[in-house]
Amino acid sequence: MSASEKAKAKAEQMAGKAVRKAAGVKGDKKLAAKGSALEGRGKAREAKEKGKDHFKR
């Protein structure tokens, strides 16, 4: 996995988690869903990159 893609994936995960937790404190379910989606996108990006690395070997 390239370092920049790994950083993007982790950044999306952290941003999504922060948005989700802030929305939970605020009580905004719609914003919490958006945060969860962002976090999921980061996890999917990370899985994609790990898969690419696996096939390069």
PDBQT receptor file of N, H, CA, C and O in Angstrom, charges set to zero:
ATOM      1  N   MET A   1       0.850  -1.161   0.000  1.00  0.00    +0.000 N 
ATOM      2  CA  MET A   1       0.000   0.000   0.000  1.00  0.00    +0.000 C 
ATOM      3  C   MET A   1       0.899   1.228   0.000  1.00  0.00    +0.000 C 
ATOM      4  O   MET A   1       1.835   1.329   0.794  1.00  0.00    +0.000 OA
ATOM      5  N   SER A   2       0.604   2.150  -0.894  1.00  0.00    +0.000 N 
ATOM      6  H   SER A   2      -0.156   2.067  -1.539  1.00  0.00    +0.000 HD
ATOM      7  CA  SER A   2       1.410   3.371  -0.913  1.00  0.00    +0.000 C 
ATOM      8  C   SER A   2       1.131   4.190   0.343  1.00  0.00    +0.000 C 
ATOM      9  O   SER A   2       0.029   4.164   0.892  1.00  0.00    +0.000 OA
ATOM     10  N   ALA A   3       2.122   4.892   0.768  1.00  0.00    +0.000 N 
ATOM     11  H   ALA A   3       3.017   4.913   0.322  1.00  0.00    +0.000 HD
ATOM     12  CA  ALA A   3       2.010   5.655   2.013  1.00  0.00    +0.000 C 
ATOM     13  C   ALA A   3       0.929   6.727   1.920  1.00  0.00    +0.000 C 
ATOM     14  O   ALA A   3       0.218   6.971   2.895  1.00  0.00    +0.000 OA
ATOM     15  N   SER A   4       0.798   7.366   0.766  1.00  0.00    +0.000 N 
ATOM     16  H   SER A   4       1.376   7.168  -0.026  1.00  0.00    +0.000 HD
ATOM     17  CA  SER A   4      -0.201   8.429   0.641  1.00  0.00    +0.000 C 
ATOM     18  C   SER A   4      -1.620   7.872   0.680  1.00  0.00    +0.000 C 
ATOM     19  O   SER A   4      -2.507   8.485   1.273  1.00  0.00    +0.000 OA
ATOM     20  N   GLU A   5      -1.845   6.721   0.056  1.00  0.00    +0.000 N 
ATOM     21  H   GLU A   5      -1.124   6.223  -0.426  1.00  0.00    +0.000 HD
ATOM     22  CA  GLU A   5      -3.171   6.109   0.087  1.00  0.00    +0.000 C 
ATOM     23  C   GLU A   5      -3.510   5.618   1.490  1.00  0.00    +0.000 C 
ATOM     24  O   GLU A   5      -4.654   5.718   1.934  1.00  0.00    +0.000 OA
ATOM     25  N   LYS A   6      -2.504   5.085   2.183  1.00  0.00    +0.000 N 
ATOM     26  H   LYS A   6      -1.575   5.003   1.823  1.00  0.00    +0.000 HD
ATOM     27  CA  LYS A   6      -2.722   4.628   3.551  1.00  0.00    +0.000 C 
ATOM     28  C   LYS A   6      -3.079   5.810   4.450  1.00  0.00    +0.000 C 
ATOM     29  O   LYS A   6      -3.953   5.705   5.310  1.00  0.00    +0.000 OA
ATOM     30  N   ALA A   7      -2.400   6.924   4.244  1.00  0.00    +0.000 N 
ATOM     31  H   ALA A   7      -1.690   7.009   3.545  1.00  0.00    +0.000 HD
ATOM     32  CA  ALA A   7      -2.682   8.128   5.029  1.00  0.00    +0.000 C 
ATOM     33  C   ALA A   7      -4.083   8.647   4.743  1.00  0.00    +0.000 C 
ATOM     34  O   ALA A   7      -4.783   9.073   5.661  1.00  0.00    +0.000 OA
ATOM     35  N   LYS A   8      -4.503   8.617   3.471  1.00  0.00    +0.000 N 
ATOM     36  H   LYS A   8      -3.934   8.270   2.725  1.00  0.00    +0.000 HD
ATOM     37  CA  LYS A   8      -5.854   9.058   3.110  1.00  0.00    +0.000 C 
ATOM     38  C   LYS A   8      -6.901   8.186   3.791  1.00  0.00    +0.000 C 
ATOM     39  O   LYS A   8      -7.895   8.689   4.315  1.00  0.00    +0.000 OA
ATOM     40  N   ALA A   9      -6.670   6.879   3.780  1.00  0.00    +0.000 N 
ATOM     41  H   ALA A   9      -5.862   6.471   3.355  1.00  0.00    +0.000 HD
ATOM     42  CA  ALA A   9      -7.622   5.950   4.382  1.00  0.00    +0.000 C 
ATOM     43  C   ALA A   9      -7.752   6.202   5.878  1.00  0.00    +0.000 C 
ATOM     44  O   ALA A   9      -8.862   6.253   6.410  1.00  0.00    +0.000 OA
ATOM     45  N   LYS A  10      -6.623   6.358   6.555  1.00  0.00    +0.000 N 
ATOM     46  H   LYS A  10      -5.722   6.317   6.123  1.00  0.00    +0.000 HD
ATOM     47  CA  LYS A  10      -6.648   6.599   8.003  1.00  0.00    +0.000 C 
ATOM     48  C   LYS A  10      -7.275   7.958   8.316  1.00  0.00    +0.000 C 
ATOM     49  O   LYS A  10      -8.002   8.094   9.300  1.00  0.00    +0.000 OA
ATOM     50  N   ALA A  11      -6.997   8.966   7.480  1.00  0.00    +0.000 N 
ATOM     51  H   ALA A  11      -6.407   8.856   6.680  1.00  0.00    +0.000 HD
ATOM     52  CA  ALA A  11      -7.561  10.296   7.700  1.00  0.00    +0.000 C 
ATOM     53  C   ALA A  11      -9.071  10.265   7.554  1.00  0.00    +0.000 C 
ATOM     54  O   ALA A  11      -9.781  10.891   8.340  1.00  0.00    +0.000 OA
ATOM     55  N   GLU A  12      -9.575   9.540   6.550  1.00  0.00    +0.000 N 
ATOM     56  H   GLU A  12      -8.998   9.032   5.911  1.00  0.00    +0.000 HD
ATOM     57  CA  GLU A  12     -11.030   9.420   6.382  1.00  0.00    +0.000 C 
ATOM     58  C   GLU A  12     -11.657   8.708   7.574  1.00  0.00    +0.000 C 
ATOM     59  O   GLU A  12     -12.726   9.096   8.046  1.00  0.00    +0.000 OA
ATOM     60  N   GLN A  13     -10.993   7.675   8.051  1.00  0.00    +0.000 N 
ATOM     61  H   GLN A  13     -10.125   7.360   7.667  1.00  0.00    +0.000 HD
ATOM     62  CA  GLN A  13     -11.525   6.941   9.202  1.00  0.00    +0.000 C 
ATOM     63  C   GLN A  13     -11.591   7.827  10.439  1.00  0.00    +0.000 C 
ATOM     64  O   GLN A  13     -12.592   7.834  11.155  1.00  0.00    +0.000 OA
ATOM     65  N   MET A  14     -10.518   8.574  10.685  1.00  0.00    +0.000 N 
ATOM     66  H   MET A  14      -9.705   8.569  10.103  1.00  0.00    +0.000 HD
ATOM     67  CA  MET A  14     -10.482   9.436  11.869  1.00  0.00    +0.000 C 
ATOM     68  C   MET A  14     -11.486  10.579  11.753  1.00  0.00    +0.000 C 
ATOM     69  O   MET A  14     -12.147  10.928  12.731  1.00  0.00    +0.000 OA
ATOM     70  N   ALA A  15     -11.601  11.161  10.563  1.00  0.00    +0.000 N 
ATOM     71  H   ALA A  15     -11.063  10.878   9.768  1.00  0.00    +0.000 HD
ATOM     72  CA  ALA A  15     -12.556  12.255  10.364  1.00  0.00    +0.000 C 
ATOM     73  C   ALA A  15     -13.974  11.744  10.543  1.00  0.00    +0.000 C 
ATOM     74  O   ALA A  15     -14.796  12.402  11.182  1.00  0.00    +0.000 OA
ATOM     75  N   GLY A  16     -14.264  10.593   9.992  1.00  0.00    +0.000 N 
ATOM     76  H   GLY A  16     -13.597  10.059   9.473  1.00  0.00    +0.000 HD
ATOM     77  CA  GLY A  16     -15.597  10.007  10.132  1.00  0.00    +0.000 C 
ATOM     78  C   GLY A  16     -15.937   9.708  11.579  1.00  0.00    +0.000 C 
ATOM     79  O   GLY A  16     -17.058   9.952  12.027  1.00  0.00    +0.000 OA
ATOM     80  N   LYS A  17     -14.968   9.180  12.305  1.00  0.00    +0.000 N 
ATOM     81  H   LYS A  17     -14.058   8.982  11.940  1.00  0.00    +0.000 HD
ATOM     82  CA  LYS A  17     -15.201   8.865  13.717  1.00  0.00    +0.000 C 
ATOM     83  C   LYS A  17     -15.449  10.139  14.517  1.00  0.00    +0.000 C 
ATOM     84  O   LYS A  17     -16.314  10.171  15.393  1.00  0.00    +0.000 OA
ATOM     85  N   ALA A  18     -14.678  11.198  14.211  1.00  0.00    +0.000 N 
ATOM     86  H   ALA A  18     -13.975  11.172  13.499  1.00  0.00    +0.000 HD
ATOM     87  CA  ALA A  18     -14.852  12.470  14.920  1.00  0.00    +0.000 C 
ATOM     88  C   ALA A  18     -16.228  13.072  14.632  1.00  0.00    +0.000 C 
ATOM     89  O   ALA A  18     -16.897  13.562  15.541  1.00  0.00    +0.000 OA
ATOM     90  N   VAL A  19     -16.644  13.034  13.374  1.00  0.00    +0.000 N 
ATOM     91  H   VAL A  19     -16.101  12.636  12.635  1.00  0.00    +0.000 HD
ATOM     92  CA  VAL A  19     -17.958  13.581  12.991  1.00  0.00    +0.000 C 
ATOM     93  C   VAL A  19     -19.060  12.779  13.674  1.00  0.00    +0.000 C 
ATOM     94  O   VAL A  19     -20.020  13.344  14.198  1.00  0.00    +0.000 OA
ATOM     95  N   ARG A  20     -18.912  11.458  13.661  1.00  0.00    +0.000 N 
ATOM     96  H   ARG A  20     -18.132  10.999  13.235  1.00  0.00    +0.000 HD
ATOM     97  CA  ARG A  20     -19.925  10.590  14.265  1.00  0.00    +0.000 C 
ATOM     98  C   ARG A  20     -20.058  10.854  15.762  1.00  0.00    +0.000 C 
ATOM     99  O   ARG A  20     -21.171  10.942  16.282  1.00  0.00    +0.000 OA
ATOM    100  N   LYS A  21     -18.934  10.979  16.451  1.00  0.00    +0.000 N 
ATOM    101  H   LYS A  21     -18.031  10.907  16.029  1.00  0.00    +0.000 HD
ATOM    102  CA  LYS A  21     -18.979  11.217  17.894  1.00  0.00    +0.000 C 
ATOM    103  C   LYS A  21     -19.529  12.604  18.220  1.00  0.00    +0.000 C 
ATOM    104  O   LYS A  21     -20.293  12.759  19.173  1.00  0.00    +0.000 OA
ATOM    105  N   ALA A  22     -19.149  13.606  17.440  1.00  0.00    +0.000 N 
ATOM    106  H   ALA A  22     -18.528  13.480  16.666  1.00  0.00    +0.000 HD
ATOM    107  CA  ALA A  22     -19.666  14.955  17.660  1.00  0.00    +0.000 C 
ATOM    108  C   ALA A  22     -21.176  14.994  17.422  1.00  0.00    +0.000 C 
ATOM    109  O   ALA A  22     -21.913  15.655  18.153  1.00  0.00    +0.000 OA
ATOM    110  N   ALA A  23     -21.618  14.284  16.399  1.00  0.00    +0.000 N 
ATOM    111  H   ALA A  23     -21.019  13.747  15.805  1.00  0.00    +0.000 HD
ATOM    112  CA  ALA A  23     -23.046  14.243  16.103  1.00  0.00    +0.000 C 
ATOM    113  C   ALA A  23     -23.804  13.514  17.215  1.00  0.00    +0.000 C 
ATOM    114  O   ALA A  23     -24.939  13.867  17.536  1.00  0.00    +0.000 OA
ATOM    115  N   GLY A  24     -23.173  12.506  17.795  1.00  0.00    +0.000 N 
ATOM    116  H   GLY A  24     -22.250  12.220  17.534  1.00  0.00    +0.000 HD
ATOM    117  CA  GLY A  24     -23.805  11.783  18.891  1.00  0.00    +0.000 C 
ATOM    118  C   GLY A  24     -23.997  12.669  20.108  1.00  0.00    +0.000 C 
ATOM    119  O   GLY A  24     -25.019  12.586  20.789  1.00  0.00    +0.000 OA
ATOM    120  N   VAL A  25     -23.018  13.515  20.381  1.00  0.00    +0.000 N 
ATOM    121  H   VAL A  25     -22.188  13.583  19.828  1.00  0.00    +0.000 HD
ATOM    122  CA  VAL A  25     -23.123  14.448  21.506  1.00  0.00    +0.000 C 
ATOM    123  C   VAL A  25     -24.213  15.477  21.222  1.00  0.00    +0.000 C 
ATOM    124  O   VAL A  25     -24.984  15.857  22.103  1.00  0.00    +0.000 OA
ATOM    125  N   LYS A  26     -24.252  15.909  19.977  1.00  0.00    +0.000 N 
ATOM    126  H   LYS A  26     -23.626  15.600  19.261  1.00  0.00    +0.000 HD
ATOM    127  CA  LYS A  26     -25.221  16.922  19.568  1.00  0.00    +0.000 C 
ATOM    128  C   LYS A  26     -26.625  16.339  19.415  1.00  0.00    +0.000 C 
ATOM    129  O   LYS A  26     -27.617  17.057  19.545  1.00  0.00    +0.000 OA
ATOM    130  N   GLY A  27     -26.706  15.037  19.140  1.00  0.00    +0.000 N 
ATOM    131  H   GLY A  27     -25.901  14.454  19.035  1.00  0.00    +0.000 HD
ATOM    132  CA  GLY A  27     -27.996  14.389  18.963  1.00  0.00    +0.000 C 
ATOM    133  C   GLY A  27     -28.497  14.450  17.530  1.00  0.00    +0.000 C 
ATOM    134  O   GLY A  27     -29.694  14.298  17.287  1.00  0.00    +0.000 OA
ATOM    135  N   ASP A  28     -27.608  14.669  16.589  1.00  0.00    +0.000 N 
ATOM    136  H   ASP A  28     -26.636  14.793  16.786  1.00  0.00    +0.000 HD
ATOM    137  CA  ASP A  28     -27.976  14.790  15.174  1.00  0.00    +0.000 C 
ATOM    138  C   ASP A  28     -27.755  13.441  14.485  1.00  0.00    +0.000 C 
ATOM    139  O   ASP A  28     -26.620  13.082  14.170  1.00  0.00    +0.000 OA
ATOM    140  N   LYS A  29     -28.837  12.699  14.254  1.00  0.00    +0.000 N 
ATOM    141  H   LYS A  29     -29.758  12.991  14.511  1.00  0.00    +0.000 HD
ATOM    142  CA  LYS A  29     -28.722  11.366  13.671  1.00  0.00    +0.000 C 
ATOM    143  C   LYS A  29     -28.268  11.403  12.217  1.00  0.00    +0.000 C 
ATOM    144  O   LYS A  29     -27.537  10.519  11.768  1.00  0.00    +0.000 OA
ATOM    145  N   LYS A  30     -28.699  12.422  11.483  1.00  0.00    +0.000 N 
ATOM    146  H   LYS A  30     -29.292  13.139  11.848  1.00  0.00    +0.000 HD
ATOM    147  CA  LYS A  30     -28.314  12.529  10.074  1.00  0.00    +0.000 C 
ATOM    148  C   LYS A  30     -26.803  12.752   9.947  1.00  0.00    +0.000 C 
ATOM    149  O   LYS A  30     -26.152  12.134   9.104  1.00  0.00    +0.000 OA
ATOM    150  N   LEU A  31     -26.260  13.617  10.768  1.00  0.00    +0.000 N 
ATOM    151  H   LEU A  31     -26.789  14.119  11.452  1.00  0.00    +0.000 HD
ATOM    152  CA  LEU A  31     -24.822  13.881  10.743  1.00  0.00    +0.000 C 
ATOM    153  C   LEU A  31     -24.041  12.656  11.216  1.00  0.00    +0.000 C 
ATOM    154  O   LEU A  31     -22.949  12.381  10.718  1.00  0.00    +0.000 OA
ATOM    155  N   ALA A  32     -24.594  11.931  12.166  1.00  0.00    +0.000 N 
ATOM    156  H   ALA A  32     -25.481  12.155  12.570  1.00  0.00    +0.000 HD
ATOM    157  CA  ALA A  32     -23.947  10.710  12.644  1.00  0.00    +0.000 C 
ATOM    158  C   ALA A  32     -23.867   9.679  11.520  1.00  0.00    +0.000 C 
ATOM    159  O   ALA A  32     -22.869   8.970  11.392  1.00  0.00    +0.000 OA
ATOM    160  N   ALA A  33     -24.909   9.599  10.716  1.00  0.00    +0.000 N 
ATOM    161  H   ALA A  33     -25.720  10.176  10.820  1.00  0.00    +0.000 HD
ATOM    162  CA  ALA A  33     -24.906   8.675   9.579  1.00  0.00    +0.000 C 
ATOM    163  C   ALA A  33     -23.855   9.083   8.549  1.00  0.00    +0.000 C 
ATOM    164  O   ALA A  33     -23.190   8.227   7.965  1.00  0.00    +0.000 OA
ATOM    165  N   LYS A  34     -23.708  10.375   8.329  1.00  0.00    +0.000 N 
ATOM    166  H   LYS A  34     -24.248  11.070   8.803  1.00  0.00    +0.000 HD
ATOM    167  CA  LYS A  34     -22.690  10.845   7.394  1.00  0.00    +0.000 C 
ATOM    168  C   LYS A  34     -21.297  10.517   7.909  1.00  0.00    +0.000 C 
ATOM    169  O   LYS A  34     -20.420  10.141   7.131  1.00  0.00    +0.000 OA
ATOM    170  N   GLY A  35     -21.086  10.656   9.207  1.00  0.00    +0.000 N 
ATOM    171  H   GLY A  35     -21.799  10.962   9.839  1.00  0.00    +0.000 HD
ATOM    172  CA  GLY A  35     -19.804  10.313   9.801  1.00  0.00    +0.000 C 
ATOM    173  C   GLY A  35     -19.502   8.831   9.672  1.00  0.00    +0.000 C 
ATOM    174  O   GLY A  35     -18.368   8.443   9.393  1.00  0.00    +0.000 OA
ATOM    175  N   SER A  36     -20.519   8.004   9.875  1.00  0.00    +0.000 N 
ATOM    176  H   SER A  36     -21.440   8.319  10.102  1.00  0.00    +0.000 HD
ATOM    177  CA  SER A  36     -20.345   6.558   9.731  1.00  0.00    +0.000 C 
ATOM    178  C   SER A  36     -20.004   6.199   8.291  1.00  0.00    +0.000 C 
ATOM    179  O   SER A  36     -19.180   5.319   8.041  1.00  0.00    +0.000 OA
ATOM    180  N   ALA A  37     -20.642   6.882   7.349  1.00  0.00    +0.000 N 
ATOM    181  H   ALA A  37     -21.311   7.597   7.553  1.00  0.00    +0.000 HD
ATOM    182  CA  ALA A  37     -20.366   6.631   5.934  1.00  0.00    +0.000 C 
ATOM    183  C   ALA A  37     -18.930   7.011   5.593  1.00  0.00    +0.000 C 
ATOM    184  O   ALA A  37     -18.253   6.293   4.857  1.00  0.00    +0.000 OA
ATOM    185  N   LEU A  38     -18.473   8.118   6.115  1.00  0.00    +0.000 N 
ATOM    186  H   LEU A  38     -19.023   8.701   6.713  1.00  0.00    +0.000 HD
ATOM    187  CA  LEU A  38     -17.105   8.561   5.864  1.00  0.00    +0.000 C 
ATOM    188  C   LEU A  38     -16.107   7.578   6.454  1.00  0.00    +0.000 C 
ATOM    189  O   LEU A  38     -15.090   7.263   5.836  1.00  0.00    +0.000 OA
ATOM    190  N   GLU A  39     -16.402   7.104   7.639  1.00  0.00    +0.000 N 
ATOM    191  H   GLU A  39     -17.228   7.361   8.141  1.00  0.00    +0.000 HD
ATOM    192  CA  GLU A  39     -15.533   6.125   8.289  1.00  0.00    +0.000 C 
ATOM    193  C   GLU A  39     -15.513   4.821   7.486  1.00  0.00    +0.000 C 
ATOM    194  O   GLU A  39     -14.458   4.208   7.318  1.00  0.00    +0.000 OA
ATOM    195  N   GLY A  40     -16.662   4.408   7.000  1.00  0.00    +0.000 N 
ATOM    196  H   GLY A  40     -17.518   4.906   7.137  1.00  0.00    +0.000 HD
ATOM    197  CA  GLY A  40     -16.748   3.201   6.180  1.00  0.00    +0.000 C 
ATOM    198  C   GLY A  40     -15.988   3.327   4.873  1.00  0.00    +0.000 C 
ATOM    199  O   GLY A  40     -15.371   2.371   4.404  1.00  0.00    +0.000 OA
ATOM    200  N   ARG A  41     -16.040   4.524   4.287  1.00  0.00    +0.000 N 
ATOM    201  H   ARG A  41     -16.542   5.300   4.668  1.00  0.00    +0.000 HD
ATOM    202  CA  ARG A  41     -15.305   4.761   3.044  1.00  0.00    +0.000 C 
ATOM    203  C   ARG A  41     -13.802   4.621   3.290  1.00  0.00    +0.000 C 
ATOM    204  O   ARG A  41     -13.083   4.071   2.455  1.00  0.00    +0.000 OA
ATOM    205  N   GLY A  42     -13.334   5.112   4.423  1.00  0.00    +0.000 N 
ATOM    206  H   GLY A  42     -13.918   5.558   5.101  1.00  0.00    +0.000 HD
ATOM    207  CA  GLY A  42     -11.922   4.982   4.764  1.00  0.00    +0.000 C 
ATOM    208  C   GLY A  42     -11.513   3.529   4.957  1.00  0.00    +0.000 C 
ATOM    209  O   GLY A  42     -10.430   3.121   4.539  1.00  0.00    +0.000 OA
ATOM    210  N   LYS A  43     -12.380   2.753   5.589  1.00  0.00    +0.000 N 
ATOM    211  H   LYS A  43     -13.260   3.084   5.929  1.00  0.00    +0.000 HD
ATOM    212  CA  LYS A  43     -12.092   1.337   5.789  1.00  0.00    +0.000 C 
ATOM    213  C   LYS A  43     -12.091   0.588   4.461  1.00  0.00    +0.000 C 
ATOM    214  O   LYS A  43     -11.280  -0.315   4.254  1.00  0.00    +0.000 OA
ATOM    215  N   ALA A  44     -12.999   0.961   3.561  1.00  0.00    +0.000 N 
ATOM    216  H   ALA A  44     -13.658   1.694   3.728  1.00  0.00    +0.000 HD
ATOM    217  CA  ALA A  44     -13.050   0.328   2.244  1.00  0.00    +0.000 C 
ATOM    218  C   ALA A  44     -11.803   0.664   1.435  1.00  0.00    +0.000 C 
ATOM    219  O   ALA A  44     -11.255  -0.197   0.747  1.00  0.00    +0.000 OA
ATOM    220  N   ARG A  45     -11.358   1.912   1.518  1.00  0.00    +0.000 N 
ATOM    221  H   ARG A  45     -11.803   2.611   2.077  1.00  0.00    +0.000 HD
ATOM    222  CA  ARG A  45     -10.140   2.319   0.803  1.00  0.00    +0.000 C 
ATOM    223  C   ARG A  45      -8.943   1.523   1.323  1.00  0.00    +0.000 C 
ATOM    224  O   ARG A  45      -8.102   1.073   0.545  1.00  0.00    +0.000 OA
ATOM    225  N   GLU A  46      -8.875   1.352   2.640  1.00  0.00    +0.000 N 
ATOM    226  H   GLU A  46      -9.558   1.717   3.272  1.00  0.00    +0.000 HD
ATOM    227  CA  GLU A  46      -7.773   0.610   3.237  1.00  0.00    +0.000 C 
ATOM    228  C   GLU A  46      -7.803  -0.854   2.783  1.00  0.00    +0.000 C 
ATOM    229  O   GLU A  46      -6.759  -1.427   2.471  1.00  0.00    +0.000 OA
ATOM    230  N   ALA A  47      -8.988  -1.455   2.746  1.00  0.00    +0.000 N 
ATOM    231  H   ALA A  47      -9.836  -0.989   2.999  1.00  0.00    +0.000 HD
ATOM    232  CA  ALA A  47      -9.121  -2.843   2.310  1.00  0.00    +0.000 C 
ATOM    233  C   ALA A  47      -8.723  -2.984   0.843  1.00  0.00    +0.000 C 
ATOM    234  O   ALA A  47      -8.079  -3.962   0.465  1.00  0.00    +0.000 OA
ATOM    235  N   LYS A  48      -9.103  -2.015   0.020  1.00  0.00    +0.000 N 
ATOM    236  H   LYS A  48      -9.626  -1.220   0.327  1.00  0.00    +0.000 HD
ATOM    237  CA  LYS A  48      -8.748  -2.044  -1.404  1.00  0.00    +0.000 C 
ATOM    238  C   LYS A  48      -7.237  -2.025  -1.571  1.00  0.00    +0.000 C 
ATOM    239  O   LYS A  48      -6.681  -2.799  -2.350  1.00  0.00    +0.000 OA
ATOM    240  N   GLU A  49      -6.580  -1.143  -0.840  1.00  0.00    +0.000 N 
ATOM    241  H   GLU A  49      -7.032  -0.515  -0.207  1.00  0.00    +0.000 HD
ATOM    242  CA  GLU A  49      -5.127  -1.031  -0.954  1.00  0.00    +0.000 C 
ATOM    243  C   GLU A  49      -4.425  -2.287  -0.445  1.00  0.00    +0.000 C 
ATOM    244  O   GLU A  49      -3.426  -2.715  -1.023  1.00  0.00    +0.000 OA
ATOM    245  N   LYS A  50      -4.937  -2.876   0.624  1.00  0.00    +0.000 N 
ATOM    246  H   LYS A  50      -5.749  -2.528   1.093  1.00  0.00    +0.000 HD
ATOM    247  CA  LYS A  50      -4.346  -4.112   1.139  1.00  0.00    +0.000 C 
ATOM    248  C   LYS A  50      -4.507  -5.237   0.123  1.00  0.00    +0.000 C 
ATOM    249  O   LYS A  50      -3.611  -6.066  -0.036  1.00  0.00    +0.000 OA
ATOM    250  N   GLY A  51      -5.651  -5.267  -0.565  1.00  0.00    +0.000 N 
ATOM    251  H   GLY A  51      -6.379  -4.593  -0.436  1.00  0.00    +0.000 HD
ATOM    252  CA  GLY A  51      -5.869  -6.259  -1.604  1.00  0.00    +0.000 C 
ATOM    253  C   GLY A  51      -4.916  -6.090  -2.763  1.00  0.00    +0.000 C 
ATOM    254  O   GLY A  51      -4.398  -7.071  -3.298  1.00  0.00    +0.000 OA
ATOM    255  N   LYS A  52      -4.682  -4.860  -3.152  1.00  0.00    +0.000 N 
ATOM    256  H   LYS A  52      -5.103  -4.063  -2.717  1.00  0.00    +0.000 HD
ATOM    257  CA  LYS A  52      -3.732  -4.576  -4.230  1.00  0.00    +0.000 C 
ATOM    258  C   LYS A  52      -2.339  -5.031  -3.839  1.00  0.00    +0.000 C 
ATOM    259  O   LYS A  52      -1.617  -5.597  -4.659  1.00  0.00    +0.000 OA
ATOM    260  N   ASP A  53      -1.952  -4.787  -2.586  1.00  0.00    +0.000 N 
ATOM    261  H   ASP A  53      -2.538  -4.327  -1.919  1.00  0.00    +0.000 HD
ATOM    262  CA  ASP A  53      -0.638  -5.210  -2.111  1.00  0.00    +0.000 C 
ATOM    263  C   ASP A  53      -0.505  -6.727  -2.120  1.00  0.00    +0.000 C 
ATOM    264  O   ASP A  53       0.553  -7.270  -2.437  1.00  0.00    +0.000 OA
ATOM    265  N   HIS A  54      -1.585  -7.394  -1.772  1.00  0.00    +0.000 N 
ATOM    266  H   HIS A  54      -2.445  -6.953  -1.515  1.00  0.00    +0.000 HD
ATOM    267  CA  HIS A  54      -1.569  -8.850  -1.703  1.00  0.00    +0.000 C 
ATOM    268  C   HIS A  54      -1.280  -9.441  -3.082  1.00  0.00    +0.000 C 
ATOM    269  O   HIS A  54      -0.524 -10.406  -3.194  1.00  0.00    +0.000 OA
ATOM    270  N   PHE A  55      -1.874  -8.871  -4.131  1.00  0.00    +0.000 N 
ATOM    271  H   PHE A  55      -2.488  -8.087  -4.040  1.00  0.00    +0.000 HD
ATOM    272  CA  PHE A  55      -1.694  -9.412  -5.476  1.00  0.00    +0.000 C 
ATOM    273  C   PHE A  55      -0.378  -8.987  -6.114  1.00  0.00    +0.000 C 
ATOM    274  O   PHE A  55       0.028  -9.573  -7.118  1.00  0.00    +0.000 OA
ATOM    275  N   LYS A  56       0.294  -7.994  -5.566  1.00  0.00    +0.000 N 
ATOM    276  H   LYS A  56      -0.035  -7.519  -4.750  1.00  0.00    +0.000 HD
ATOM    277  CA  LYS A  56       1.584  -7.587  -6.094  1.00  0.00    +0.000 C 
ATOM    278  C   LYS A  56       2.684  -8.568  -5.724  1.00  0.00    +0.000 C 
ATOM    279  O   LYS A  56       3.716  -8.627  -6.393  1.00  0.00    +0.000 OA
ATOM    280  N   ARG A  57       2.472  -9.332  -4.670  1.00  0.00    +0.000 N 
ATOM    281  H   ARG A  57       1.633  -9.284  -4.127  1.00  0.00    +0.000 HD
ATOM    282  CA  ARG A  57       3.504 -10.259  -4.181  1.00  0.00    +0.000 C 
ATOM    283  C   ARG A  57       3.539 -11.533  -4.969  1.00  0.00    +0.000 C 
ATOM    284  O   ARG A  57       4.351 -12.414  -4.683  1.00  0.00    +0.000 OA
TER     285      ARG A  57
